[in-house]
Amino acid sequence: MASGLRNKLTGQIGEFLVCAELGRRLDLVATPFAGNVPQFDLLVADEGCRSIPIQVKTSRSKQWPSRADLWIKLSVENGKQIDHGDQFLHQPDLIHVFVALGQQPSGVETPAQADRFFILTQRQLQQILAANDRAYMEKRLIPWHRPRQPASFDCRLDAEALTAFENRWELIQQQLEGVSPCAPLAP
């Protein structure tokens, strides 16, 4: 299977898994937008017509790619990256759900590994990724210098950094409770 199609399917599987878990665990309705909305992937609603957007990132491993310049104001001068502090977040409370797909068995007798879900806000995500990237760049042979591609802002988020956020479905419920319910429909 071509990698582009495989990546699309991975994302779609994760979005539908999150929708299913929200229905099963919290009795919430969720609908995906198939990548058509840049800032979020799902819209989640409860019986009171309260709704919130959610961003979903899915991986077939235990690691998700990102870009450090989404979280840190970075520039490159003389082949060295310069840290200008944290980026301003327009949606710091936007919920992100990271899905680590469980490995499917190759033989009938091998049980499947469970899918894992990590739920946190964009602000919490920034704190993790910015701290991890800063620590990584400080440990370089020449701090903040990438010899082959100085302008590369590639960074990775590992499941180990997210263990405190595993199965924090209550965060979604709490955010929904903070939204005003819709006015009742007129008869």
N, C-alpha and C positions, 0 to 999 in steps of 0.2 A: 504494500500500500504506500502511495506517495506520502512524504512527510507532511505536506500541506493539508491533505485530507485527514491524515492521522491527528494532526494538531487541532483541526476543526472539530473532529469527533471527540477528542479528549475534552475540549472546552464544553461542548454540548452535553456530554455525559455528566460532567461536573455540575452544570447548571440544573439539569433535570434531577440529579441526586439531591441537590440542595432543596429544590422545590418539593420533592417527595419527603425529605426529612422534616421540613417545616410543616407540612400537612400532618405527618405522622406524630411528631413530637409536640407541636404547639397548636394544632388545629388552625393553621393559617393557610390562606390561599396565596400562591406565588406563581408568577408567570415570567418566563424568559423572553428576551427581546432579540435573540439570535444575532447579537453583535451590532445591532442597529442604533444603539444609544451609546455614545462615547464614554460617559461617566459611570454607567452602571449596567448590570446584566439582568437583574430581576427586579420586579416590583412585588412587594409583599403587602398583603392586606389582612385585616381581621374583620370580625363581625360588625364592628362599629364603623366600618368604612375608613379606618385609619390606615395609612399606607406609608411605607418607606422604601427607598431604593437600596439595593445591595449589589456589590461588586463581587464576582466569583472568579477565582483563579484555580485552575486544575492542573495537576501534574501526574504523570505515570510513575514518577520517582518521588523522592522526599525533598525535592528542591524546586524552587520557582525562580525564573530569571526576572531581573528588574534592572532599572537604571539608577545609579546613585544620584544623578542630576535631577531626578524627580523629587528627591528627598533633601538634598543638600545643594545650596547655591555653589556651583563649581565653575571655575574658569581654568584655562591652560595658559601658562606663561613660561616660555623657554623650556618646553617639554615637561613641565612640572604642573600638577594640578594644585589649584589654590582653593581652599575651603573658606567660603564667605558666610558660613552659618546655615541654619536650616531654611528650607524653602517655606514660603507661606502656603498654607493649605486652604483652599477655598471651601472644602467640605471635610473638616477634621473629624466629624462624627459619622461620616459615611462608613457603613459596615462592610468589611471585606471578609469573605469566607474563602479560605484556602482548602482545597480538596486534594488529598493524596489518595489516588485510586489504589485500592488493594490489588495485589497481583492475582491474576486468575490462574487456576491450576492448568497444567498441561495434560495431566492424566486424571482420570475419573476419581481415583482414590485420594488425591491430594485436596485438602480443603482450601477454599479461597481465603486470602487475607482480607480483613475488613477494611473498608474505606475509612479514611480519617478526615475529620473536619476541624478546622481551626478558625475561630470567629473573633475578630477584633476590629477596632475603629481605625480609620486612616491615621489619626494622630498616634496611636499605639504602634502602628506599622512603621510610621516614619521614625519613631524613637528607636525601634529595633534595627531597621535598615541603616539609618544614619550612624548609629553607634557601631554596628558591624563593619560598615565600609570604612569609617574613620580608623578603627582598630586595624583592619587589614592594610590600609594605606600607610599607617605609621610603622608597621612591621616590615615594610619593603626594604630591600637592601639600601636604596636611596628613598627615604620617605616621600610619599606622594608622587613618585615617578614610575611610570609604566614605560619601559624602554622601547618596546615594539610599537605600541599605539598610545602615545601620551593622552590623546583625547578620548580614550575608551572609558566609559563610565559604567561598564558592566558590573553588576553586583548580583549576588545570589541570596535567596532567603531559604534557609534550611529548616526542616520540620523541628529539629531540636531546639531552635530559637523560639518556637511557637508552642511548646508543650503546655505552658501556663494558660493558653487560650483554647485548648482542645475541648470540643463539645460545649462551648459557652453559648448555647442556644438562648439562654435567658437574656443575653445582651440584646437580641432582636426583640424579644417581648418587652423589655424595659424601654427601648426606643419607641416602640409602637404606643406604649402607654403614655408617653410624653407628647404624642400628637393629638390634636383636637379631633374628636369624632365628627363625622359628617352630620349635617342637620337631617332629621327624619324627612322622608319623602312625603309630600302632601297627598292625601287620599284622592 
